Amino acid sequence: MTDLLGGVLMPLLDPLDNLLGALTTDALHQRFIQHTETLALFSQLTWNINDRLSLVAGLRASEEKKAVDLDQNYEQTGLLLQSAFGVTEYQLKDTREESNIAPKLSMKYSLDDDLIYASYSEGFKAGGYNPLARTADESGFDQERAKAYELGYKLTAYDGVLTINTALYHTEFSDMQIQAFIGNGFIVNNAAKATTEGAEFDISWQPWRGSHFFASWGYSDARFDSYKDGPCPASSNEETCDLSGSQLPRSPKISATAGFNVAVPLWQEKVAMMVGADMSWRDRILFDLDADPIDSQDAYHLINVHAGLVDPNGGWQLMAHIKNVENKTIRHFAADMPIFSGSHMGFLMPPRMFSAELRFNY
């Protein structure tokens, strides 16, 4: 009886199975070939006005040509790829040519071993093509331009035993290139305008031979000045959202590090025992462009320690490491899920890890 039913139904079900398979199982074939030619000329002139004051002027001229051959097609119907990810079939053969002239001007004033400086510079990043673009409209992005101002002070004391560096900076971006996760990978597009400004401080101290203490601190206010057609959170019903004034992704306001390394000679200084530790602290981070607070990591700190034996002459070292001593659970990345609207995904930093290494230098 079963054989009889199978013989009657199989001719009817086989076409349906083939149709469902074609609709729900598919593959995307991509070919991305890009040729880049870059030509750059640069020069720098230093004018020593007197023994302490000097003026530095520089100029960089660059030209870049890119040619792309991009072909993207489905293996079968592409229904699932198009409905879930918005991926379409297309072919693109295109070229782009860009040129830029970027000046630099800085002034330095020496105070014995110390240095005060101020600088202004311009820069640019050439546009290009996205190998993972879902549609032809997403395939290209334009160049980015930046203007940077910096004021700093470098202190050196006790014949180099102590060094301290401080700086204030302000950078203005136009057509800023930003990386966005689109469900099947990352692509680059352009925001309108953005500004980053802040302060940096670092100190290095070697009070005795074989010792090194260090610390750094940074404050950064990085925001979009104008980004009216930005992406929206998954919970929004809008196609685009105004992100003007929002924080740039992966840009903590405050970051800090501190640590030390100490070597203790053993066996008539033939071997040294090395011990050290470092701690890093990061303020709250937004991972996604849409500034959704769900895709973020609150402020956290990490502690790493290490110890071992080293050759004072640098010939070899045997070290043991413990990273993430407190075994903290920290997000490394988070974003919207591509298919399940309103859902999110993320990746974590490694948990507590033990490792050892034996290294020889020749």
DOKOL-608447 format. One record per residue (C-alpha): residue in three letters; residue number from 1; z, x, y. Coordinates in Angstrom, 1 decimal, m for minus. Layout:
N
> Ala, NUM, Z, X, Y
...
***
This chain:
362
> Met, 1, 0.0, 0.0, 0.0
> Thr, 2, 0.9, 2.9, 2.3
> Asp, 3, m2.3, 4.6, 1.7
> Leu, 4, m4.2, 1.4, 2.4
> Leu, 5, m2.4, 0.8, 5.7
> Gly, 6, m3.0, 4.5, 6.6
> Gly, 7, m6.6, 4.2, 5.9
> Val, 8, m6.9, 1.1, 8.1
> Leu, 9, m4.8, 2.3, 11.0
> Met, 10, m5.7, 6.0, 11.3
> Pro, 11, m9.2, 5.4, 12.7
> Leu, 12, m7.6, 3.2, 15.4
> Leu, 13, m4.7, 5.6, 16.2
> Asp, 14, m6.5, 8.9, 16.2
> Pro, 15, m8.4, 8.2, 19.5
> Leu, 16, m5.2, 7.0, 21.1
> Asp, 17, m3.4, 10.2, 20.1
> Asn, 18, m6.2, 12.3, 21.4
> Leu, 19, m6.2, 10.4, 24.7
> Leu, 20, m2.4, 10.8, 25.1
> Gly, 21, m2.6, 14.4, 24.2
> Ala, 22, m5.3, 15.0, 26.8
> Leu, 23, m3.3, 13.2, 29.5
> Thr, 24, 0.1, 14.8, 28.8
> Thr, 25, m0.7, 18.3, 27.6
> Asp, 26, m2.8, 20.6, 29.8
> Ala, 27, m3.1, 24.2, 31.1
> Leu, 28, m4.1, 25.6, 34.4
> His, 29, m6.6, 28.5, 34.5
> Gln, 30, m6.5, 30.7, 37.6
> Arg, 31, m8.6, 33.7, 38.8
> Phe, 32, m7.4, 35.5, 41.9
> Ile, 33, m9.3, 38.6, 43.1
> Gln, 34, m8.5, 40.1, 46.5
> His, 35, m9.8, 43.2, 48.2
> Thr, 36, m8.0, 44.7, 51.1
> Glu, 37, m9.1, 47.4, 53.5
> Thr, 38, m6.7, 48.7, 56.1
> Leu, 39, m7.3, 51.2, 58.9
> Ala, 40, m4.5, 52.4, 61.2
> Leu, 41, m4.3, 54.9, 64.0
> Phe, 42, m1.0, 55.8, 65.7
> Ser, 43, 0.3, 58.3, 68.2
> Gln, 44, 3.6, 59.1, 69.8
> Leu, 45, 4.5, 61.1, 72.9
> Thr, 46, 8.0, 62.4, 73.8
> Trp, 47, 8.8, 63.4, 77.4
> Asn, 48, 12.0, 65.4, 77.8
> Ile, 49, 12.9, 64.5, 81.3
> Asn, 50, 16.0, 66.8, 81.2
> Asp, 51, 18.3, 68.3, 78.7
> Arg, 52, 19.9, 64.9, 78.0
> Leu, 53, 17.3, 62.2, 78.8
> Ser, 54, 14.1, 61.7, 76.9
> Leu, 55, 11.4, 59.0, 76.9
> Val, 56, 9.4, 58.2, 73.8
> Ala, 57, 6.1, 56.2, 74.0
> Gly, 58, 4.1, 55.2, 71.0
> Leu, 59, 1.0, 53.1, 70.1
> Arg, 60, m0.3, 51.8, 66.8
> Ala, 61, m3.7, 50.3, 66.4
> Ser, 62, m4.6, 48.6, 63.1
> Glu, 63, m7.3, 46.6, 61.5
> Glu, 64, m7.3, 44.8, 58.2
> Lys, 65, m10.0, 43.1, 56.2
> Lys, 66, m9.4, 40.9, 53.2
> Ala, 67, m11.8, 39.2, 50.8
> Val, 68, m10.6, 36.7, 48.2
> Asp, 69, m12.2, 35.0, 45.2
> Leu, 70, m10.0, 32.3, 43.9
> Asp, 71, m10.9, 29.8, 41.1
> Gln, 72, m8.5, 27.2, 39.8
> Asn, 73, m9.3, 24.6, 37.1
> Tyr, 74, m7.7, 22.5, 34.4
> Glu, 75, m8.2, 23.0, 30.8
> Gln, 76, m8.3, 19.2, 30.2
> Thr, 77, m7.7, 16.3, 32.6
> Gly, 78, m5.1, 17.8, 34.8
> Leu, 79, m3.3, 14.5, 35.2
> Leu, 80, 0.1, 15.8, 34.6
> Leu, 81, m0.4, 18.9, 36.8
> Gln, 82, m1.7, 16.8, 39.6
> Ser, 83, 0.9, 14.0, 39.5
> Ala, 84, 3.9, 16.3, 38.9
> Phe, 85, 3.1, 19.4, 40.9
> Gly, 86, 0.2, 18.3, 43.2
> Val, 87, m2.0, 21.0, 41.7
> Thr, 88, m5.8, 20.5, 42.2
> Glu, 89, m8.9, 22.2, 41.0
> Tyr, 90, m10.8, 24.2, 43.7
> Gln, 91, m12.8, 27.3, 44.3
> Leu, 92, m12.4, 29.6, 47.4
> Lys, 93, m14.4, 32.5, 48.5
> Asp, 94, m13.4, 33.7, 51.9
> Thr, 95, m12.9, 36.7, 54.2
> Arg, 96, m10.6, 37.4, 57.1
> Glu, 97, m10.5, 40.2, 59.6
> Glu, 98, m7.5, 40.9, 61.9
> Ser, 99, m6.7, 43.6, 64.4
> Asn, 100, m3.6, 44.5, 66.4
> Ile, 101, m2.3, 46.9, 69.0
> Ala, 102, 1.5, 47.4, 68.9
> Pro, 103, 3.3, 49.5, 71.5
> Lys, 104, 6.7, 51.1, 71.3
> Leu, 105, 8.9, 52.4, 74.1
> Ser, 106, 12.3, 53.9, 73.8
> Met, 107, 14.8, 55.9, 75.9
> Lys, 108, 17.4, 58.3, 74.6
> Tyr, 109, 20.4, 59.8, 76.3
> Ser, 110, 22.4, 62.6, 74.6
> Leu, 111, 26.1, 63.1, 75.1
> Asp, 112, 26.8, 66.3, 73.2
> Asp, 113, 26.7, 65.1, 69.6
> Asp, 114, 26.4, 61.4, 70.6
> Leu, 115, 23.4, 59.4, 71.4
> Ile, 116, 22.7, 56.3, 73.5
> Tyr, 117, 19.3, 54.6, 73.1
> Ala, 118, 17.3, 51.6, 74.1
> Ser, 119, 14.0, 50.5, 72.6
> Tyr, 120, 11.3, 47.9, 72.8
> Ser, 121, 8.6, 47.5, 70.1
> Glu, 122, 6.0, 45.1, 68.9
> Gly, 123, 4.7, 44.6, 65.4
> Phe, 124, 2.7, 42.3, 63.2
> Lys, 125, 2.1, 41.3, 59.6
> Ala, 126, m1.4, 40.5, 58.6
> Gly, 127, m2.3, 37.1, 57.2
> Gly, 128, m3.5, 36.6, 53.7
> Tyr, 129, m4.0, 34.3, 50.7
> Asn, 130, m1.6, 32.6, 48.2
> Pro, 131, m2.5, 33.1, 44.6
> Leu, 132, m0.3, 30.1, 43.6
> Ala, 133, m1.7, 27.6, 46.2
> Arg, 134, m1.8, 24.1, 44.8
> Thr, 135, m4.7, 23.1, 47.0
> Ala, 136, m7.4, 24.9, 49.1
> Asp, 137, m5.5, 23.9, 52.3
> Glu, 138, m2.4, 26.0, 51.1
> Ser, 139, m4.5, 29.0, 50.1
> Gly, 140, m4.3, 30.9, 53.4
> Phe, 141, m1.7, 31.9, 56.0
> Asp, 142, m2.0, 33.5, 59.5
> Gln, 143, m0.7, 36.8, 60.8
> Glu, 144, 2.9, 37.1, 62.2
> Arg, 145, 3.8, 38.8, 65.5
> Ala, 146, 7.2, 40.1, 66.6
> Lys, 147, 8.8, 41.6, 69.7
> Ala, 148, 12.0, 43.6, 69.2
> Tyr, 149, 14.6, 44.8, 71.6
> Glu, 150, 17.5, 47.1, 70.6
> Leu, 151, 20.4, 48.9, 72.3
> Gly, 152, 22.5, 51.3, 70.3
> Tyr, 153, 25.1, 54.1, 70.3
> Lys, 154, 25.5, 56.8, 67.6
> Leu, 155, 28.7, 58.8, 67.5
> Thr, 156, 29.2, 62.0, 65.5
> Ala, 157, 32.6, 63.7, 65.5
> Tyr, 158, 34.5, 66.6, 63.8
> Asp, 159, 31.3, 68.4, 62.8
> Gly, 160, 29.8, 65.4, 61.1
> Val, 161, 33.0, 64.4, 59.2
> Leu, 162, 32.9, 61.0, 61.1
> Thr, 163, 29.8, 59.1, 62.1
> Ile, 164, 29.8, 55.7, 63.8
> Asn, 165, 26.6, 53.6, 64.5
> Thr, 166, 26.5, 50.5, 66.6
> Ala, 167, 23.5, 48.4, 67.7
> Leu, 168, 22.6, 45.1, 69.4
> Tyr, 169, 19.3, 43.6, 68.7
> His, 170, 17.1, 40.7, 69.6
> Thr, 171, 13.8, 39.9, 67.9
> Glu, 172, 11.3, 37.1, 68.7
> Phe, 173, 8.8, 36.0, 66.0
> Ser, 174, 5.7, 33.9, 66.6
> Asp, 175, 3.8, 32.3, 63.6
> Met, 176, 6.6, 33.6, 61.4
> Gln, 177, 5.5, 34.0, 57.8
> Ile, 178, 8.0, 32.2, 55.5
> Gln, 179, 8.2, 31.9, 51.8
> Ala, 180, 8.5, 28.4, 50.3
> Phe, 181, 9.1, 27.2, 46.7
> Ile, 182, 6.5, 24.6, 45.8
> Gly, 183, 7.5, 23.7, 42.2
> Asn, 184, 5.2, 26.0, 40.3
> Gly, 185, 5.9, 29.2, 42.3
> Phe, 186, 6.2, 30.6, 45.8
> Ile, 187, 3.7, 30.5, 48.6
> Val, 188, 3.7, 31.8, 52.1
> Asn, 189, 3.0, 29.7, 55.2
> Asn, 190, 3.7, 30.0, 58.9
> Ala, 191, 6.5, 28.5, 61.0
> Ala, 192, 6.0, 28.2, 64.7
> Lys, 193, 8.7, 30.4, 66.4
> Ala, 194, 11.9, 32.0, 65.4
> Thr, 195, 14.5, 34.3, 66.9
> Thr, 196, 17.0, 36.7, 65.3
> Glu, 197, 19.7, 38.4, 67.3
> Gly, 198, 23.0, 40.0, 66.5
> Ala, 199, 25.0, 43.2, 66.2
> Glu, 200, 25.5, 45.9, 63.6
> Phe, 201, 28.2, 48.4, 63.0
> Asp, 202, 28.7, 51.1, 60.3
> Ile, 203, 31.1, 53.9, 59.8
> Ser, 204, 31.2, 56.9, 57.5
> Trp, 205, 34.2, 59.2, 57.1
> Gln, 206, 34.7, 62.2, 54.9
> Pro, 207, 38.3, 63.4, 55.6
> Trp, 208, 38.4, 66.0, 52.9
> Arg, 209, 35.9, 67.6, 50.5
> Gly, 210, 34.8, 65.3, 47.8
> Ser, 211, 35.8, 62.1, 49.6
> His, 212, 33.7, 59.4, 51.3
> Phe, 213, 34.9, 56.2, 52.9
> Phe, 214, 32.4, 53.8, 54.4
> Ala, 215, 32.2, 50.3, 55.9
> Ser, 216, 29.7, 48.2, 57.7
> Trp, 217, 29.6, 44.8, 59.5
> Gly, 218, 26.8, 42.7, 60.8
> Tyr, 219, 26.5, 39.5, 62.7
> Ser, 220, 23.1, 37.7, 62.8
> Asp, 221, 22.1, 34.4, 64.5
> Ala, 222, 18.7, 33.7, 62.9
> Arg, 223, 17.1, 30.3, 63.8
> Phe, 224, 13.8, 28.5, 64.1
> Asp, 225, 13.1, 28.0, 67.8
> Ser, 226, 10.3, 25.6, 67.0
> Tyr, 227, 9.3, 24.3, 63.5
> Lys, 228, 8.4, 20.6, 63.9
> Asp, 229, 6.4, 20.2, 60.7
> Gly, 230, 8.9, 21.7, 58.3
> Pro, 231, 9.7, 20.6, 54.7
> Cys, 232, 12.2, 17.8, 54.2
> Pro, 233, 15.2, 17.6, 51.8
> Ala, 234, 14.6, 15.8, 48.5
> Ser, 235, 16.7, 12.9, 49.7
> Ser, 236, 14.4, 12.2, 52.7
> Asn, 237, 11.5, 9.7, 52.7
> Glu, 238, 9.6, 11.6, 55.4
> Glu, 239, 6.7, 13.9, 54.7
> Thr, 240, 7.7, 16.5, 57.4
> Cys, 241, 11.0, 17.2, 59.2
> Asp, 242, 11.7, 18.9, 62.5
> Leu, 243, 13.6, 22.1, 61.6
> Ser, 244, 13.8, 23.4, 65.2
> Gly, 245, 17.2, 25.0, 65.7
> Ser, 246, 18.1, 25.2, 62.0
> Gln, 247, 19.3, 28.4, 60.3
> Leu, 248, 16.7, 30.6, 58.6
> Pro, 249, 17.0, 30.7, 54.8
> Arg, 250, 18.8, 33.6, 53.2
> Ser, 251, 20.3, 34.7, 56.5
> Pro, 252, 24.1, 34.8, 56.5
> Lys, 253, 25.7, 34.9, 59.9
> Ile, 254, 28.2, 37.6, 59.0
> Ser, 255, 28.0, 40.2, 56.3
> Ala, 256, 30.3, 43.2, 55.6
> Thr, 257, 30.8, 46.0, 53.1
> Ala, 258, 33.5, 48.5, 52.5
> Gly, 259, 34.2, 51.1, 49.9
> Phe, 260, 35.1, 54.7, 48.9
> Asn, 261, 34.3, 57.5, 46.5
> Val, 262, 36.8, 60.3, 45.7
> Ala, 263, 36.2, 63.3, 43.5
> Val, 264, 39.2, 65.3, 42.1
> Pro, 265, 38.4, 68.8, 40.8
> Leu, 266, 39.5, 69.5, 37.2
> Trp, 267, 39.5, 72.7, 35.0
> Gln, 268, 39.1, 75.2, 37.8
> Glu, 269, 36.6, 73.0, 39.6
> Lys, 270, 34.2, 73.1, 36.6
> Val, 271, 34.4, 69.3, 36.3
> Ala, 272, 35.4, 66.6, 38.8
> Met, 273, 36.8, 63.2, 38.2
> Met, 274, 35.1, 60.6, 40.3
> Val, 275, 36.6, 57.2, 41.1
> Gly, 276, 35.3, 54.6, 43.6
> Ala, 277, 35.0, 51.0, 44.5
> Asp, 278, 33.1, 48.8, 46.9
> Met, 279, 33.4, 45.2, 48.2
> Ser, 280, 30.8, 43.1, 49.8
> Trp, 281, 31.2, 39.9, 51.8
> Arg, 282, 28.6, 37.4, 52.7
> Asp, 283, 28.8, 34.3, 54.9
> Arg, 284, 27.4, 30.9, 53.9
> Ile, 285, 23.7, 31.1, 52.9
> Leu, 286, 21.0, 28.4, 52.9
> Phe, 287, 18.4, 29.1, 50.2
> Asp, 288, 15.8, 26.5, 50.9
> Leu, 289, 13.6, 26.0, 54.0
> Asp, 290, 14.6, 22.3, 54.3
> Ala, 291, 18.2, 23.3, 55.3
> Asp, 292, 19.6, 21.0, 52.6
> Pro, 293, 23.3, 21.9, 52.3
> Ile, 294, 23.1, 21.3, 48.5
> Asp, 295, 20.9, 24.3, 48.1
> Ser, 296, 23.4, 26.8, 49.6
> Gln, 297, 26.1, 29.2, 48.6
> Asp, 298, 29.4, 29.2, 50.4
> Ala, 299, 30.9, 32.5, 51.7
> Tyr, 300, 31.9, 34.9, 48.9
> His, 301, 32.9, 38.4, 48.2
> Leu, 302, 32.1, 40.7, 45.3
> Ile, 303, 34.1, 43.8, 44.0
> Asn, 304, 32.6, 46.6, 42.0
> Val, 305, 34.4, 49.7, 40.6
> His, 306, 33.4, 52.9, 38.8
> Ala, 307, 34.9, 56.0, 37.4
> Gly, 308, 33.8, 59.0, 35.4
> Leu, 309, 33.3, 62.7, 35.2
> Val, 310, 30.7, 64.6, 37.2
> Asp, 311, 29.4, 68.2, 37.6
> Pro, 312, 30.4, 69.5, 41.0
> Asn, 313, 27.0, 71.2, 41.2
> Gly, 314, 25.2, 68.0, 40.6
> Gly, 315, 23.8, 68.8, 37.1
> Trp, 316, 25.1, 65.8, 35.2
> Gln, 317, 27.5, 62.8, 35.4
> Leu, 318, 29.1, 60.4, 33.0
> Met, 319, 30.1, 57.2, 34.7
> Ala, 320, 31.5, 53.8, 33.7
> His, 321, 30.9, 50.7, 35.9
> Ile, 322, 32.4, 47.3, 36.3
> Lys, 323, 30.4, 44.9, 38.4
> Asn, 324, 31.7, 41.6, 39.7
> Val, 325, 35.2, 42.5, 38.7
> Glu, 326, 36.6, 39.0, 39.4
> Asn, 327, 33.9, 37.3, 37.3
> Lys, 328, 32.9, 35.1, 40.2
> Thr, 329, 30.3, 32.3, 39.8
> Ile, 330, 27.8, 32.8, 42.7
> Arg, 331, 24.4, 31.2, 43.3
> His, 332, 21.5, 33.6, 43.7
> Phe, 333, 18.9, 30.9, 44.4
> Ala, 334, 18.7, 27.1, 44.7
> Ala, 335, 15.9, 24.6, 45.4
> Asp, 336, 14.6, 21.1, 44.8
> Met, 337, 13.4, 20.2, 41.3
> Pro, 338, 9.6, 19.7, 41.4
> Ile, 339, 9.4, 16.7, 39.1
> Phe, 340, 12.8, 14.9, 39.3
> Ser, 341, 13.1, 13.7, 42.8
> Gly, 342, 16.6, 14.2, 44.3
> Ser, 343, 17.5, 16.8, 41.6
> His, 344, 18.2, 20.5, 42.3
> Met, 345, 18.0, 23.7, 40.3
> Gly, 346, 19.6, 27.1, 40.8
> Phe, 347, 20.1, 30.6, 39.4
> Leu, 348, 23.4, 32.5, 39.2
> Met, 349, 24.2, 36.1, 39.8
> Pro, 350, 25.2, 38.0, 36.7
> Pro, 351, 28.8, 37.5, 35.6
> Arg, 352, 31.3, 40.4, 35.1
> Met, 353, 29.3, 43.3, 33.6
> Phe, 354, 30.5, 46.6, 32.0
> Ser, 355, 28.1, 49.5, 31.7
> Ala, 356, 28.1, 53.3, 31.2
> Glu, 357, 25.5, 55.9, 32.0
> Leu, 358, 25.0, 59.6, 31.2
> Arg, 359, 22.6, 61.3, 33.6
> Phe, 360, 21.2, 64.9, 33.7
> Asn, 361, 19.5, 66.4, 36.7
> Tyr, 362, 17.0, 69.2, 36.2
***
